[in-house]
Amino acid sequence: MILVGPPILSAHYGSIYFGKENGVLLGFSVGIICVTFACWKLYIDDWRDDED
């Protein structure tokens, strides 16, 4: 949900308040931050580490 919700909402509201082009840029920027956070969580919390 963290990878889908914030970028879509920020692009939507950004396009309303800042225009179409700037809203899409805002959505991409928020998406980059969300993907960075998700990768950081995968690395720090070892979500993909096998449980033996």
Helices and strands as residue ranges (DSSP letters): H 5-18, H 20-44
